[in-house]
Amino acid sequence: MSQAVTAFRKFANDNPEVQRELIQITEAAQGFDLTALTALAQRENFNISVQELEAFMAEMADNDELSDFELEMVAAGSPVSCNDNGL
């Protein structure tokens, strides 16, 4: 996993405002809009690409270590799909 994605993940987990924005993005897209997530990360000064987020999502699918916030997002029923419109 890239250092930038790891740093943004920690930043998001520690920042309720960013968490609210992440929730808004996933609710609006009915899943994970990687372009919007990348834009949010870049706005917060994390240089992350869509490809890095795709790799992160693939790695997380194989890894059981989710933060409390990430578990809440999954438990809230945000659908996850793998396609070009978002993950």
PyMOL Python script that loads the backbone (N, CA, C, O; Angstrom):
from pymol import cmd

cmd.read_pdbstr("""\
ATOM      1  N   MET A   1       0.858  -1.167   0.000  1.00  0.00           N
ATOM      2  CA  MET A   1       0.000   0.000   0.000  1.00  0.00           C
ATOM      3  C   MET A   1       0.906   1.233   0.000  1.00  0.00           C
ATOM      4  O   MET A   1       1.931   1.265   0.680  1.00  0.00           O
ATOM      5  N   SER A   2       0.510   2.243  -0.772  1.00  0.00           N
ATOM      6  CA  SER A   2       1.357   3.428  -0.860  1.00  0.00           C
ATOM      7  C   SER A   2       1.358   4.192   0.456  1.00  0.00           C
ATOM      8  O   SER A   2       0.399   4.141   1.227  1.00  0.00           O
ATOM      9  N   GLN A   3       2.444   4.892   0.692  1.00  0.00           N
ATOM     10  CA  GLN A   3       2.556   5.677   1.918  1.00  0.00           C
ATOM     11  C   GLN A   3       1.514   6.789   1.954  1.00  0.00           C
ATOM     12  O   GLN A   3       0.995   7.117   3.021  1.00  0.00           O
ATOM     13  N   ALA A   4       1.203   7.372   0.794  1.00  0.00           N
ATOM     14  CA  ALA A   4       0.214   8.448   0.742  1.00  0.00           C
ATOM     15  C   ALA A   4      -1.171   7.931   1.112  1.00  0.00           C
ATOM     16  O   ALA A   4      -1.905   8.603   1.838  1.00  0.00           O
ATOM     17  N   VAL A   5      -1.539   6.753   0.627  1.00  0.00           N
ATOM     18  CA  VAL A   5      -2.847   6.177   0.968  1.00  0.00           C
ATOM     19  C   VAL A   5      -2.886   5.842   2.454  1.00  0.00           C
ATOM     20  O   VAL A   5      -3.884   6.106   3.124  1.00  0.00           O
ATOM     21  N   THR A   6      -1.819   5.269   2.965  1.00  0.00           N
ATOM     22  CA  THR A   6      -1.749   4.949   4.391  1.00  0.00           C
ATOM     23  C   THR A   6      -1.882   6.211   5.233  1.00  0.00           C
ATOM     24  O   THR A   6      -2.604   6.221   6.229  1.00  0.00           O
ATOM     25  N   ALA A   7      -1.191   7.270   4.838  1.00  0.00           N
ATOM     26  CA  ALA A   7      -1.257   8.530   5.582  1.00  0.00           C
ATOM     27  C   ALA A   7      -2.657   9.133   5.502  1.00  0.00           C
ATOM     28  O   ALA A   7      -3.168   9.629   6.506  1.00  0.00           O
ATOM     29  N   PHE A   8      -3.288   9.101   4.325  1.00  0.00           N
ATOM     30  CA  PHE A   8      -4.639   9.640   4.200  1.00  0.00           C
ATOM     31  C   PHE A   8      -5.637   8.815   4.998  1.00  0.00           C
ATOM     32  O   PHE A   8      -6.551   9.365   5.612  1.00  0.00           O
ATOM     33  N   ARG A   9      -5.467   7.514   4.991  1.00  0.00           N
ATOM     34  CA  ARG A   9      -6.356   6.641   5.767  1.00  0.00           C
ATOM     35  C   ARG A   9      -6.284   7.016   7.251  1.00  0.00           C
ATOM     36  O   ARG A   9      -7.316   7.139   7.910  1.00  0.00           O
ATOM     37  N   LYS A  10      -5.076   7.195   7.771  1.00  0.00           N
ATOM     38  CA  LYS A  10      -4.924   7.586   9.182  1.00  0.00           C
ATOM     39  C   LYS A  10      -5.542   8.955   9.416  1.00  0.00           C
ATOM     40  O   LYS A  10      -6.255   9.156  10.399  1.00  0.00           O
ATOM     41  N   PHE A  11      -5.275   9.890   8.527  1.00  0.00           N
ATOM     42  CA  PHE A  11      -5.828  11.243   8.638  1.00  0.00           C
ATOM     43  C   PHE A  11      -7.356  11.189   8.666  1.00  0.00           C
ATOM     44  O   PHE A  11      -7.984  11.839   9.502  1.00  0.00           O
ATOM     45  N   ALA A  12      -7.951  10.426   7.768  1.00  0.00           N
ATOM     46  CA  ALA A  12      -9.412  10.317   7.701  1.00  0.00           C
ATOM     47  C   ALA A  12      -9.974   9.670   8.959  1.00  0.00           C
ATOM     48  O   ALA A  12     -11.008  10.100   9.471  1.00  0.00           O
ATOM     49  N   ASN A  13      -9.310   8.655   9.452  1.00  0.00           N
ATOM     50  CA  ASN A  13      -9.785   7.974  10.662  1.00  0.00           C
ATOM     51  C   ASN A  13      -9.716   8.867  11.897  1.00  0.00           C
ATOM     52  O   ASN A  13     -10.453   8.653  12.860  1.00  0.00           O
ATOM     53  N   ASP A  14      -8.839   9.861  11.876  1.00  0.00           N
ATOM     54  CA  ASP A  14      -8.682  10.769  13.009  1.00  0.00           C
ATOM     55  C   ASP A  14      -9.440  12.092  12.837  1.00  0.00           C
ATOM     56  O   ASP A  14      -9.401  12.943  13.725  1.00  0.00           O
ATOM     57  N   ASN A  15     -10.132  12.270  11.696  1.00  0.00           N
ATOM     58  CA  ASN A  15     -10.737  13.557  11.381  1.00  0.00           C
ATOM     59  C   ASN A  15     -12.230  13.396  11.083  1.00  0.00           C
ATOM     60  O   ASN A  15     -12.596  12.969   9.988  1.00  0.00           O
ATOM     61  N   PRO A  16     -13.092  13.732  12.040  1.00  0.00           N
ATOM     62  CA  PRO A  16     -14.541  13.577  11.850  1.00  0.00           C
ATOM     63  C   PRO A  16     -15.092  14.344  10.644  1.00  0.00           C
ATOM     64  O   PRO A  16     -16.025  13.870   9.995  1.00  0.00           O
ATOM     65  N   GLU A  17     -14.539  15.507  10.336  1.00  0.00           N
ATOM     66  CA  GLU A  17     -15.011  16.286   9.178  1.00  0.00           C
ATOM     67  C   GLU A  17     -14.757  15.514   7.886  1.00  0.00           C
ATOM     68  O   GLU A  17     -15.633  15.443   7.024  1.00  0.00           O
ATOM     69  N   VAL A  18     -13.581  14.946   7.748  1.00  0.00           N
ATOM     70  CA  VAL A  18     -13.260  14.159   6.556  1.00  0.00           C
ATOM     71  C   VAL A  18     -14.134  12.902   6.520  1.00  0.00           C
ATOM     72  O   VAL A  18     -14.567  12.481   5.447  1.00  0.00           O
ATOM     73  N   GLN A  19     -14.391  12.310   7.665  1.00  0.00           N
ATOM     74  CA  GLN A  19     -15.268  11.137   7.715  1.00  0.00           C
ATOM     75  C   GLN A  19     -16.663  11.485   7.193  1.00  0.00           C
ATOM     76  O   GLN A  19     -17.261  10.704   6.452  1.00  0.00           O
ATOM     77  N   ARG A  20     -17.184  12.657   7.576  1.00  0.00           N
ATOM     78  CA  ARG A  20     -18.501  13.081   7.080  1.00  0.00           C
ATOM     79  C   ARG A  20     -18.477  13.230   5.558  1.00  0.00           C
ATOM     80  O   ARG A  20     -19.421  12.838   4.872  1.00  0.00           O
ATOM     81  N   GLU A  21     -17.397  13.796   5.045  1.00  0.00           N
ATOM     82  CA  GLU A  21     -17.277  13.954   3.595  1.00  0.00           C
ATOM     83  C   GLU A  21     -17.176  12.602   2.895  1.00  0.00           C
ATOM     84  O   GLU A  21     -17.766  12.409   1.832  1.00  0.00           O
ATOM     85  N   LEU A  22     -16.438  11.673   3.480  1.00  0.00           N
ATOM     86  CA  LEU A  22     -16.341  10.328   2.900  1.00  0.00           C
ATOM     87  C   LEU A  22     -17.712   9.651   2.863  1.00  0.00           C
ATOM     88  O   LEU A  22     -18.060   8.992   1.884  1.00  0.00           O
ATOM     89  N   ILE A  23     -18.476   9.818   3.922  1.00  0.00           N
ATOM     90  CA  ILE A  23     -19.814   9.240   3.968  1.00  0.00           C
ATOM     91  C   ILE A  23     -20.687   9.870   2.892  1.00  0.00           C
ATOM     92  O   ILE A  23     -21.423   9.164   2.203  1.00  0.00           O
ATOM     93  N   GLN A  24     -20.618  11.188   2.740  1.00  0.00           N
ATOM     94  CA  GLN A  24     -21.397  11.877   1.712  1.00  0.00           C
ATOM     95  C   GLN A  24     -21.029  11.380   0.318  1.00  0.00           C
ATOM     96  O   GLN A  24     -21.903  11.178  -0.525  1.00  0.00           O
ATOM     97  N   ILE A  25     -19.750  11.187   0.081  1.00  0.00           N
ATOM     98  CA  ILE A  25     -19.296  10.704  -1.229  1.00  0.00           C
ATOM     99  C   ILE A  25     -19.838   9.309  -1.503  1.00  0.00           C
ATOM    100  O   ILE A  25     -20.347   9.045  -2.592  1.00  0.00           O
ATOM    101  N   THR A  26     -19.735   8.418  -0.528  1.00  0.00           N
ATOM    102  CA  THR A  26     -20.191   7.044  -0.756  1.00  0.00           C
ATOM    103  C   THR A  26     -21.703   6.969  -0.867  1.00  0.00           C
ATOM    104  O   THR A  26     -22.222   6.162  -1.639  1.00  0.00           O
ATOM    105  N   GLU A  27     -22.424   7.797  -0.111  1.00  0.00           N
ATOM    106  CA  GLU A  27     -23.881   7.796  -0.223  1.00  0.00           C
ATOM    107  C   GLU A  27     -24.328   8.355  -1.566  1.00  0.00           C
ATOM    108  O   GLU A  27     -25.245   7.813  -2.185  1.00  0.00           O
ATOM    109  N   ALA A  28     -23.695   9.430  -2.026  1.00  0.00           N
ATOM    110  CA  ALA A  28     -24.060  10.040  -3.300  1.00  0.00           C
ATOM    111  C   ALA A  28     -23.803   9.088  -4.473  1.00  0.00           C
ATOM    112  O   ALA A  28     -24.579   9.032  -5.427  1.00  0.00           O
ATOM    113  N   ALA A  29     -22.713   8.352  -4.380  1.00  0.00           N
ATOM    114  CA  ALA A  29     -22.339   7.438  -5.462  1.00  0.00           C
ATOM    115  C   ALA A  29     -22.923   6.050  -5.269  1.00  0.00           C
ATOM    116  O   ALA A  29     -22.803   5.200  -6.150  1.00  0.00           O
ATOM    117  N   GLN A  30     -23.552   5.811  -4.129  1.00  0.00           N
ATOM    118  CA  GLN A  30     -24.041   4.486  -3.750  1.00  0.00           C
ATOM    119  C   GLN A  30     -22.914   3.461  -3.834  1.00  0.00           C
ATOM    120  O   GLN A  30     -23.101   2.346  -4.319  1.00  0.00           O
ATOM    121  N   GLY A  31     -21.775   3.853  -3.366  1.00  0.00           N
ATOM    122  CA  GLY A  31     -20.573   3.017  -3.371  1.00  0.00           C
ATOM    123  C   GLY A  31     -19.366   3.932  -3.250  1.00  0.00           C
ATOM    124  O   GLY A  31     -19.484   5.060  -2.771  1.00  0.00           O
ATOM    125  N   PHE A  32     -18.237   3.465  -3.669  1.00  0.00           N
ATOM    126  CA  PHE A  32     -17.016   4.246  -3.560  1.00  0.00           C
ATOM    127  C   PHE A  32     -16.674   4.866  -4.909  1.00  0.00           C
ATOM    128  O   PHE A  32     -16.318   4.157  -5.850  1.00  0.00           O
ATOM    129  N   ASP A  33     -16.782   6.177  -5.001  1.00  0.00           N
ATOM    130  CA  ASP A  33     -16.413   6.936  -6.190  1.00  0.00           C
ATOM    131  C   ASP A  33     -14.934   7.293  -6.044  1.00  0.00           C
ATOM    132  O   ASP A  33     -14.584   8.245  -5.347  1.00  0.00           O
ATOM    133  N   LEU A  34     -14.084   6.534  -6.698  1.00  0.00           N
ATOM    134  CA  LEU A  34     -12.647   6.717  -6.516  1.00  0.00           C
ATOM    135  C   LEU A  34     -12.161   8.070  -6.996  1.00  0.00           C
ATOM    136  O   LEU A  34     -11.203   8.611  -6.445  1.00  0.00           O
ATOM    137  N   THR A  35     -12.803   8.629  -8.013  1.00  0.00           N
ATOM    138  CA  THR A  35     -12.413   9.962  -8.491  1.00  0.00           C
ATOM    139  C   THR A  35     -12.708  11.007  -7.421  1.00  0.00           C
ATOM    140  O   THR A  35     -11.883  11.885  -7.168  1.00  0.00           O
ATOM    141  N   ALA A  36     -13.870  10.920  -6.795  1.00  0.00           N
ATOM    142  CA  ALA A  36     -14.222  11.868  -5.725  1.00  0.00           C
ATOM    143  C   ALA A  36     -13.349  11.653  -4.497  1.00  0.00           C
ATOM    144  O   ALA A  36     -12.951  12.617  -3.843  1.00  0.00           O
ATOM    145  N   LEU A  37     -13.049  10.398  -4.180  1.00  0.00           N
ATOM    146  CA  LEU A  37     -12.178  10.118  -3.041  1.00  0.00           C
ATOM    147  C   LEU A  37     -10.778  10.663  -3.286  1.00  0.00           C
ATOM    148  O   LEU A  37     -10.151  11.211  -2.380  1.00  0.00           O
ATOM    149  N   THR A  38     -10.290  10.511  -4.512  1.00  0.00           N
ATOM    150  CA  THR A  38      -8.973  11.040  -4.871  1.00  0.00           C
ATOM    151  C   THR A  38      -8.969  12.561  -4.761  1.00  0.00           C
ATOM    152  O   THR A  38      -8.012  13.146  -4.255  1.00  0.00           O
ATOM    153  N   ALA A  39     -10.041  13.204  -5.237  1.00  0.00           N
ATOM    154  CA  ALA A  39     -10.129  14.662  -5.161  1.00  0.00           C
ATOM    155  C   ALA A  39     -10.129  15.129  -3.708  1.00  0.00           C
ATOM    156  O   ALA A  39      -9.476  16.117  -3.373  1.00  0.00           O
ATOM    157  N   LEU A  40     -10.853  14.427  -2.852  1.00  0.00           N
ATOM    158  CA  LEU A  40     -10.867  14.771  -1.424  1.00  0.00           C
ATOM    159  C   LEU A  40      -9.468  14.636  -0.830  1.00  0.00           C
ATOM    160  O   LEU A  40      -9.005  15.529  -0.121  1.00  0.00           O
ATOM    161  N   ALA A  41      -8.804  13.535  -1.115  1.00  0.00           N
ATOM    162  CA  ALA A  41      -7.446  13.327  -0.593  1.00  0.00           C
ATOM    163  C   ALA A  41      -6.502  14.416  -1.083  1.00  0.00           C
ATOM    164  O   ALA A  41      -5.703  14.947  -0.311  1.00  0.00           O
ATOM    165  N   GLN A  42      -6.596  14.746  -2.362  1.00  0.00           N
ATOM    166  CA  GLN A  42      -5.712  15.768  -2.911  1.00  0.00           C
ATOM    167  C   GLN A  42      -6.011  17.147  -2.323  1.00  0.00           C
ATOM    168  O   GLN A  42      -5.096  17.941  -2.105  1.00  0.00           O
ATOM    169  N   ARG A  43      -7.289  17.434  -2.066  1.00  0.00           N
ATOM    170  CA  ARG A  43      -7.656  18.696  -1.429  1.00  0.00           C
ATOM    171  C   ARG A  43      -7.024  18.805  -0.038  1.00  0.00           C
ATOM    172  O   ARG A  43      -6.697  19.898   0.425  1.00  0.00           O
ATOM    173  N   GLU A  44      -6.858  17.659   0.617  1.00  0.00           N
ATOM    174  CA  GLU A  44      -6.246  17.615   1.945  1.00  0.00           C
ATOM    175  C   GLU A  44      -4.730  17.423   1.867  1.00  0.00           C
ATOM    176  O   GLU A  44      -4.086  17.086   2.861  1.00  0.00           O
ATOM    177  N   ASN A  45      -4.168  17.642   0.668  1.00  0.00           N
ATOM    178  CA  ASN A  45      -2.715  17.604   0.428  1.00  0.00           C
ATOM    179  C   ASN A  45      -2.101  16.216   0.477  1.00  0.00           C
ATOM    180  O   ASN A  45      -0.943  16.063   0.865  1.00  0.00           O
ATOM    181  N   PHE A  46      -2.863  15.204   0.088  1.00  0.00           N
ATOM    182  CA  PHE A  46      -2.342  13.849  -0.059  1.00  0.00           C
ATOM    183  C   PHE A  46      -2.334  13.533  -1.551  1.00  0.00           C
ATOM    184  O   PHE A  46      -3.384  13.527  -2.194  1.00  0.00           O
ATOM    185  N   ASN A  47      -1.166  13.274  -2.094  1.00  0.00           N
ATOM    186  CA  ASN A  47      -1.027  13.016  -3.522  1.00  0.00           C
ATOM    187  C   ASN A  47      -1.328  11.544  -3.803  1.00  0.00           C
ATOM    188  O   ASN A  47      -0.438  10.695  -3.747  1.00  0.00           O
ATOM    189  N   ILE A  48      -2.587  11.257  -4.105  1.00  0.00           N
ATOM    190  CA  ILE A  48      -3.065   9.888  -4.292  1.00  0.00           C
ATOM    191  C   ILE A  48      -3.732   9.779  -5.652  1.00  0.00           C
ATOM    192  O   ILE A  48      -4.473  10.673  -6.060  1.00  0.00           O
ATOM    193  N   SER A  49      -3.470   8.685  -6.352  1.00  0.00           N
ATOM    194  CA  SER A  49      -4.096   8.452  -7.648  1.00  0.00           C
ATOM    195  C   SER A  49      -5.238   7.448  -7.513  1.00  0.00           C
ATOM    196  O   SER A  49      -5.331   6.723  -6.522  1.00  0.00           O
ATOM    197  N   VAL A  50      -6.092   7.419  -8.512  1.00  0.00           N
ATOM    198  CA  VAL A  50      -7.175   6.440  -8.548  1.00  0.00           C
ATOM    199  C   VAL A  50      -6.590   5.029  -8.518  1.00  0.00           C
ATOM    200  O   VAL A  50      -7.133   4.145  -7.855  1.00  0.00           O
ATOM    201  N   GLN A  51      -5.489   4.818  -9.229  1.00  0.00           N
ATOM    202  CA  GLN A  51      -4.858   3.500  -9.270  1.00  0.00           C
ATOM    203  C   GLN A  51      -4.367   3.079  -7.888  1.00  0.00           C
ATOM    204  O   GLN A  51      -4.473   1.907  -7.526  1.00  0.00           O
ATOM    205  N   GLU A  52      -3.835   4.017  -7.117  1.00  0.00           N
ATOM    206  CA  GLU A  52      -3.399   3.693  -5.756  1.00  0.00           C
ATOM    207  C   GLU A  52      -4.593   3.309  -4.883  1.00  0.00           C
ATOM    208  O   GLU A  52      -4.499   2.389  -4.071  1.00  0.00           O
ATOM    209  N   LEU A  53      -5.718   4.015  -5.049  1.00  0.00           N
ATOM    210  CA  LEU A  53      -6.912   3.663  -4.283  1.00  0.00           C
ATOM    211  C   LEU A  53      -7.449   2.294  -4.700  1.00  0.00           C
ATOM    212  O   LEU A  53      -7.901   1.523  -3.853  1.00  0.00           O
ATOM    213  N   GLU A  54      -7.403   1.988  -5.988  1.00  0.00           N
ATOM    214  CA  GLU A  54      -7.827   0.663  -6.453  1.00  0.00           C
ATOM    215  C   GLU A  54      -6.974  -0.424  -5.821  1.00  0.00           C
ATOM    216  O   GLU A  54      -7.493  -1.443  -5.366  1.00  0.00           O
ATOM    217  N   ALA A  55      -5.663  -0.206  -5.792  1.00  0.00           N
ATOM    218  CA  ALA A  55      -4.752  -1.183  -5.184  1.00  0.00           C
ATOM    219  C   ALA A  55      -5.034  -1.316  -3.692  1.00  0.00           C
ATOM    220  O   ALA A  55      -5.006  -2.420  -3.148  1.00  0.00           O
ATOM    221  N   PHE A  56      -5.307  -0.189  -3.027  1.00  0.00           N
ATOM    222  CA  PHE A  56      -5.638  -0.209  -1.607  1.00  0.00           C
ATOM    223  C   PHE A  56      -6.909  -1.016  -1.365  1.00  0.00           C
ATOM    224  O   PHE A  56      -6.949  -1.852  -0.462  1.00  0.00           O
ATOM    225  N   MET A  57      -7.948  -0.774  -2.162  1.00  0.00           N
ATOM    226  CA  MET A  57      -9.215  -1.493  -1.989  1.00  0.00           C
ATOM    227  C   MET A  57      -9.017  -2.998  -2.212  1.00  0.00           C
ATOM    228  O   MET A  57      -9.595  -3.815  -1.495  1.00  0.00           O
ATOM    229  N   ALA A  58      -8.215  -3.353  -3.190  1.00  0.00           N
ATOM    230  CA  ALA A  58      -7.945  -4.767  -3.444  1.00  0.00           C
ATOM    231  C   ALA A  58      -7.197  -5.388  -2.274  1.00  0.00           C
ATOM    232  O   ALA A  58      -7.496  -6.509  -1.860  1.00  0.00           O
ATOM    233  N   GLU A  59      -6.230  -4.661  -1.748  1.00  0.00           N
ATOM    234  CA  GLU A  59      -5.465  -5.163  -0.598  1.00  0.00           C
ATOM    235  C   GLU A  59      -6.355  -5.300   0.630  1.00  0.00           C
ATOM    236  O   GLU A  59      -6.246  -6.278   1.369  1.00  0.00           O
ATOM    237  N   MET A  60      -7.237  -4.324   0.853  1.00  0.00           N
ATOM    238  CA  MET A  60      -8.123  -4.367   2.009  1.00  0.00           C
ATOM    239  C   MET A  60      -9.120  -5.518   1.906  1.00  0.00           C
ATOM    240  O   MET A  60      -9.561  -6.048   2.926  1.00  0.00           O
ATOM    241  N   ALA A  61      -9.474  -5.905   0.692  1.00  0.00           N
ATOM    242  CA  ALA A  61     -10.387  -7.035   0.515  1.00  0.00           C
ATOM    243  C   ALA A  61      -9.750  -8.322   1.030  1.00  0.00           C
ATOM    244  O   ALA A  61     -10.449  -9.248   1.441  1.00  0.00           O
ATOM    245  N   ASP A  62      -8.423  -8.373   1.004  1.00  0.00           N
ATOM    246  CA  ASP A  62      -7.692  -9.547   1.481  1.00  0.00           C
ATOM    247  C   ASP A  62      -7.222  -9.400   2.925  1.00  0.00           C
ATOM    248  O   ASP A  62      -6.586 -10.307   3.463  1.00  0.00           O
ATOM    249  N   ASN A  63      -7.526  -8.275   3.553  1.00  0.00           N
ATOM    250  CA  ASN A  63      -7.005  -7.965   4.879  1.00  0.00           C
ATOM    251  C   ASN A  63      -8.182  -7.676   5.806  1.00  0.00           C
ATOM    252  O   ASN A  63      -9.090  -6.931   5.438  1.00  0.00           O
ATOM    253  N   ASP A  64      -8.175  -8.247   6.979  1.00  0.00           N
ATOM    254  CA  ASP A  64      -9.276  -8.073   7.919  1.00  0.00           C
ATOM    255  C   ASP A  64      -9.124  -6.851   8.822  1.00  0.00           C
ATOM    256  O   ASP A  64      -9.979  -6.622   9.678  1.00  0.00           O
ATOM    257  N   GLU A  65      -8.066  -6.061   8.658  1.00  0.00           N
ATOM    258  CA  GLU A  65      -7.799  -4.951   9.566  1.00  0.00           C
ATOM    259  C   GLU A  65      -8.469  -3.669   9.084  1.00  0.00           C
ATOM    260  O   GLU A  65      -7.901  -2.927   8.283  1.00  0.00           O
ATOM    261  N   LEU A  66      -9.674  -3.416   9.575  1.00  0.00           N
ATOM    262  CA  LEU A  66     -10.375  -2.173   9.275  1.00  0.00           C
ATOM    263  C   LEU A  66     -10.474  -1.345  10.538  1.00  0.00           C
ATOM    264  O   LEU A  66     -10.576  -1.882  11.641  1.00  0.00           O
ATOM    265  N   SER A  67     -10.443  -0.038  10.371  1.00  0.00           N
ATOM    266  CA  SER A  67     -10.621   0.846  11.522  1.00  0.00           C
ATOM    267  C   SER A  67     -12.081   0.832  11.951  1.00  0.00           C
ATOM    268  O   SER A  67     -12.937   0.305  11.241  1.00  0.00           O
ATOM    269  N   ASP A  68     -12.362   1.405  13.103  1.00  0.00           N
ATOM    270  CA  ASP A  68     -13.746   1.498  13.561  1.00  0.00           C
ATOM    271  C   ASP A  68     -14.605   2.249  12.559  1.00  0.00           C
ATOM    272  O   ASP A  68     -15.724   1.829  12.263  1.00  0.00           O
ATOM    273  N   PHE A  69     -14.091   3.363  12.031  1.00  0.00           N
ATOM    274  CA  PHE A  69     -14.840   4.130  11.040  1.00  0.00           C
ATOM    275  C   PHE A  69     -15.100   3.308   9.784  1.00  0.00           C
ATOM    276  O   PHE A  69     -16.209   3.316   9.251  1.00  0.00           O
ATOM    277  N   GLU A  70     -14.075   2.595   9.309  1.00  0.00           N
ATOM    278  CA  GLU A  70     -14.246   1.766   8.110  1.00  0.00           C
ATOM    279  C   GLU A  70     -15.265   0.661   8.353  1.00  0.00           C
ATOM    280  O   GLU A  70     -16.066   0.351   7.471  1.00  0.00           O
ATOM    281  N   LEU A  71     -15.242   0.069   9.535  1.00  0.00           N
ATOM    282  CA  LEU A  71     -16.234  -0.949   9.872  1.00  0.00           C
ATOM    283  C   LEU A  71     -17.640  -0.362   9.878  1.00  0.00           C
ATOM    284  O   LEU A  71     -18.583  -1.008   9.421  1.00  0.00           O
ATOM    285  N   GLU A  72     -17.789   0.868  10.396  1.00  0.00           N
ATOM    286  CA  GLU A  72     -19.094   1.524  10.400  1.00  0.00           C
ATOM    287  C   GLU A  72     -19.593   1.755   8.982  1.00  0.00           C
ATOM    288  O   GLU A  72     -20.780   1.581   8.707  1.00  0.00           O
ATOM    289  N   MET A  73     -18.695   2.146   8.079  1.00  0.00           N
ATOM    290  CA  MET A  73     -19.107   2.373   6.690  1.00  0.00           C
ATOM    291  C   MET A  73     -19.577   1.071   6.052  1.00  0.00           C
ATOM    292  O   MET A  73     -20.559   1.057   5.311  1.00  0.00           O
ATOM    293  N   VAL A  74     -18.884  -0.003   6.336  1.00  0.00           N
ATOM    294  CA  VAL A  74     -19.283  -1.301   5.792  1.00  0.00           C
ATOM    295  C   VAL A  74     -20.601  -1.743   6.418  1.00  0.00           C
ATOM    296  O   VAL A  74     -21.490  -2.229   5.720  1.00  0.00           O
ATOM    297  N   ALA A  75     -20.728  -1.575   7.727  1.00  0.00           N
ATOM    298  CA  ALA A  75     -21.946  -1.982   8.427  1.00  0.00           C
ATOM    299  C   ALA A  75     -23.149  -1.161   8.005  1.00  0.00           C
ATOM    300  O   ALA A  75     -24.283  -1.632   8.090  1.00  0.00           O
ATOM    301  N   ALA A  76     -22.913   0.070   7.547  1.00  0.00           N
ATOM    302  CA  ALA A  76     -24.013   0.931   7.107  1.00  0.00           C
ATOM    303  C   ALA A  76     -24.589   0.458   5.788  1.00  0.00           C
ATOM    304  O   ALA A  76     -25.623   0.954   5.339  1.00  0.00           O
ATOM    305  N   GLY A  77     -23.930  -0.486   5.177  1.00  0.00           N
ATOM    306  CA  GLY A  77     -24.468  -1.072   3.960  1.00  0.00           C
ATOM    307  C   GLY A  77     -24.075  -0.372   2.688  1.00  0.00           C
ATOM    308  O   GLY A  77     -24.758  -0.519   1.675  1.00  0.00           O
ATOM    309  N   SER A  78     -22.989   0.391   2.702  1.00  0.00           N
ATOM    310  CA  SER A  78     -22.537   1.001   1.462  1.00  0.00           C
ATOM    311  C   SER A  78     -22.175  -0.097   0.477  1.00  0.00           C
ATOM    312  O   SER A  78     -21.262  -0.882   0.734  1.00  0.00           O
ATOM    313  N   PRO A  79     -22.879  -0.162  -0.647  1.00  0.00           N
ATOM    314  CA  PRO A  79     -22.592  -1.228  -1.594  1.00  0.00           C
ATOM    315  C   PRO A  79     -21.221  -1.050  -2.221  1.00  0.00           C
ATOM    316  O   PRO A  79     -20.775   0.074  -2.451  1.00  0.00           O
ATOM    317  N   VAL A  80     -20.573  -2.133  -2.488  1.00  0.00           N
ATOM    318  CA  VAL A  80     -19.259  -2.115  -3.108  1.00  0.00           C
ATOM    319  C   VAL A  80     -19.357  -2.849  -4.422  1.00  0.00           C
ATOM    320  O   VAL A  80     -19.801  -3.996  -4.477  1.00  0.00           O
ATOM    321  N   SER A  81     -18.939  -2.176  -5.490  1.00  0.00           N
ATOM    322  CA  SER A  81     -18.913  -2.831  -6.785  1.00  0.00           C
ATOM    323  C   SER A  81     -17.592  -2.489  -7.451  1.00  0.00           C
ATOM    324  O   SER A  81     -17.022  -1.427  -7.204  1.00  0.00           O
ATOM    325  N   CYS A  82     -17.122  -3.361  -8.268  1.00  0.00           N
ATOM    326  CA  CYS A  82     -15.871  -3.141  -8.980  1.00  0.00           C
ATOM    327  C   CYS A  82     -16.203  -2.843 -10.428  1.00  0.00           C
ATOM    328  O   CYS A  82     -16.455  -3.754 -11.217  1.00  0.00           O
ATOM    329  N   ASN A  83     -16.201  -1.573 -10.773  1.00  0.00           N
ATOM    330  CA  ASN A  83     -16.428  -1.178 -12.159  1.00  0.00           C
ATOM    331  C   ASN A  83     -15.776   0.172 -12.380  1.00  0.00           C
ATOM    332  O   ASN A  83     -15.203   0.748 -11.455  1.00  0.00           O
ATOM    333  N   ASP A  84     -15.859   0.680 -13.602  1.00  0.00           N
ATOM    334  CA  ASP A  84     -15.197   1.942 -13.939  1.00  0.00           C
ATOM    335  C   ASP A  84     -15.885   3.143 -13.316  1.00  0.00           C
ATOM    336  O   ASP A  84     -15.292   4.221 -13.288  1.00  0.00           O
ATOM    337  N   ASN A  85     -17.101   3.010 -12.818  1.00  0.00           N
ATOM    338  CA  ASN A  85     -17.828   4.132 -12.249  1.00  0.00           C
ATOM    339  C   ASN A  85     -17.503   4.350 -10.788  1.00  0.00           C
ATOM    340  O   ASN A  85     -17.971   5.324 -10.198  1.00  0.00           O
ATOM    341  N   GLY A  86     -16.744   3.505 -10.206  1.00  0.00           N
ATOM    342  CA  GLY A  86     -16.404   3.615  -8.790  1.00  0.00           C
ATOM    343  C   GLY A  86     -16.277   2.236  -8.202  1.00  0.00           C
ATOM    344  O   GLY A  86     -16.754   1.252  -8.768  1.00  0.00           O
ATOM    345  N   LEU A  87     -15.651   2.178  -7.096  1.00  0.00           N
ATOM    346  CA  LEU A  87     -15.451   0.886  -6.455  1.00  0.00           C
ATOM    347  C   LEU A  87     -16.271   0.814  -5.207  1.00  0.00           C
ATOM    348  O   LEU A  87     -16.247  -0.201  -4.510  1.00  0.00           O
TER     349      LEU A  87
END
""", "prot")
cmd.dss("prot")
cmd.show_as("cartoon", "prot")
cmd.util.cbc("prot")
cmd.orient("prot")
